[in-house]
Amino acid sequence: MPQRIGKAIRCGCPTASTTARRLIAVGTITRRDGRTTTVRATEAGVTGTITKTGGAR
């Protein structure tokens, strides 16, 4: 049951200051020498690809 505190009502719901936040994924994309490297890391592990980019520069 919500509690009334002055004019505010406290419901016991989590707020940004009380909620633990964690990083879910991080990744990077790099384009160099005609190749694109993509890396993504999560709690489950790390994956990545290297692909040839099209066209001469």
Backbone as JSON, one array per atom type, in Angstrom:
{
  "sequence": "MPQRIGKAIRCGCPTASTTARRLIAVGTITRRDGRTTTVRATEAGVTGTITKTGGAR",
  "N": [[0.85, -1.19, 0.0], [0.64, 2.21, -0.85], [2.43, 4.85, 0.78], [1.73, 7.99, 2.23], [3.7, 10.8, 2.14], [4.02, 13.85, 3.19], [3.16, 15.84, 0.5], [3.86, 14.03, -1.38], [3.64, 10.69, -2.65], [4.73, 7.62, -1.6], [5.52, 4.66, -3.14], [7.09, 2.44, -2.94], [8.29, 1.54, -5.19], [11.04, 0.72, -7.35], [13.59, 3.13, -7.93], [15.71, 5.19, -10.02], [17.92, 5.8, -8.46], [18.0, 3.76, -6.6], [18.0, 1.37, -7.94], [19.89, -1.3, -9.07], [22.04, -1.15, -11.75], [23.25, -2.77, -14.64], [25.79, -3.43, -17.07], [24.86, -4.55, -20.21], [25.73, -5.17, -22.81], [28.61, -4.53, -24.85], [30.17, -2.99, -27.6], [32.14, -2.66, -30.65], [32.98, -1.13, -33.76], [35.24, -1.18, -36.36], [36.77, 0.29, -39.13], [39.18, -0.35, -41.45], [41.83, -0.39, -43.76], [40.35, -1.54, -45.92], [38.79, -3.41, -44.65], [36.2, -4.39, -42.35], [35.89, -4.61, -38.96], [34.06, -6.12, -36.45], [33.17, -6.28, -33.09], [31.63, -7.72, -30.29], [30.78, -7.85, -26.89], [29.31, -9.7, -24.3], [27.69, -10.88, -21.26], [27.54, -13.55, -21.81], [29.62, -14.12, -23.55], [32.12, -13.42, -26.11], [31.84, -12.19, -29.4], [32.71, -11.86, -32.87], [33.4, -10.39, -36.11], [35.11, -10.23, -39.25], [35.01, -8.48, -42.14], [35.29, -7.94, -45.67], [35.32, -4.74, -47.07], [33.46, -3.02, -49.58], [34.6, -1.67, -52.75], [37.27, 0.4, -53.98], [39.44, 2.74, -52.42]],
  "CA": [[0.0, 0.0, 0.0], [1.44, 3.43, -0.88], [2.45, 5.7, 1.97], [1.73, 9.42, 1.93], [4.75, 11.56, 2.82], [3.72, 15.22, 2.79], [2.33, 15.83, -0.71], [4.31, 12.95, -2.25], [3.21, 9.33, -2.31], [5.81, 6.66, -1.78], [4.89, 3.39, -3.48], [8.02, 1.34, -2.79], [8.78, 1.16, -6.5], [12.46, 1.06, -7.51], [13.91, 4.36, -8.65], [17.03, 5.16, -10.64], [18.96, 5.86, -7.44], [18.02, 2.53, -5.8], [18.03, 0.2, -8.81], [21.23, -1.68, -9.54], [22.07, -1.24, -13.21], [24.45, -3.46, -15.1], [26.07, -3.36, -18.49], [24.35, -5.74, -20.89], [26.62, -5.49, -23.94], [29.47, -3.47, -25.35], [30.65, -3.38, -28.92], [32.91, -1.7, -31.42], [33.12, -1.36, -35.2], [36.43, -0.5, -36.87], [36.96, 0.16, -40.58], [40.58, -0.05, -41.72], [42.5, -1.14, -44.84], [39.41, -2.3, -46.72], [38.11, -4.41, -43.84], [35.39, -3.94, -41.22], [35.97, -5.53, -37.82], [32.98, -5.91, -35.5], [33.34, -7.08, -31.88], [30.58, -7.5, -29.29], [31.0, -8.63, -25.67], [28.18, -9.77, -23.37], [27.97, -11.8, -20.17], [27.63, -14.9, -22.36], [30.88, -14.29, -24.25], [32.56, -12.41, -27.08], [31.72, -12.58, -30.8], [33.27, -10.86, -33.76], [33.51, -10.7, -37.53], [35.95, -9.4, -40.1], [34.48, -8.56, -43.49], [35.9, -7.07, -46.67], [34.42, -3.66, -47.47], [33.42, -2.89, -51.04], [35.11, -0.5, -53.42], [38.62, 0.9, -53.68], [39.45, 4.13, -51.95]],
  "C": [[0.89, 1.24, 0.0], [1.33, 4.21, 0.42], [2.47, 7.15, 1.54], [2.79, 10.08, 2.79], [4.6, 13.0, 2.36], [2.77, 15.19, 1.6], [2.71, 14.68, -1.64], [3.77, 11.62, -1.76], [4.36, 8.4, -2.61], [5.2, 5.29, -2.01], [5.82, 2.2, -3.27], [8.57, 0.83, -4.11], [10.26, 1.51, -6.61], [12.62, 2.34, -8.31], [15.32, 4.24, -9.22], [18.13, 5.14, -9.59], [19.05, 4.57, -6.62], [18.13, 1.27, -6.64], [19.47, -0.08, -9.24], [21.17, -1.84, -11.05], [23.34, -1.94, -13.61], [24.58, -3.34, -16.6], [25.64, -4.65, -19.15], [25.27, -6.14, -22.04], [27.46, -4.27, -24.29], [30.03, -3.92, -26.69], [31.43, -2.28, -29.61], [32.92, -2.12, -32.89], [34.31, -0.53, -35.67], [36.54, -0.75, -38.36], [38.38, 0.6, -40.91], [41.09, -0.94, -42.85], [41.54, -2.03, -45.63], [38.67, -3.4, -45.97], [37.32, -3.75, -42.72], [35.46, -5.01, -40.14], [34.88, -5.16, -36.83], [33.2, -6.84, -34.31], [32.23, -6.71, -30.91], [30.83, -8.42, -28.1], [29.76, -8.54, -24.79], [28.59, -10.68, -22.21], [28.19, -13.21, -20.69], [28.96, -15.15, -23.08], [31.15, -13.17, -25.23], [32.39, -12.98, -28.48], [32.33, -11.49, -31.66], [33.3, -11.35, -35.2], [34.5, -9.75, -38.18], [35.43, -9.57, -41.51], [35.22, -7.59, -44.4], [34.89, -6.0, -47.06], [34.54, -3.48, -48.98], [34.06, -1.62, -51.55], [36.51, -0.09, -53.0], [38.53, 2.35, -53.26], [40.66, 4.86, -52.41]]
}
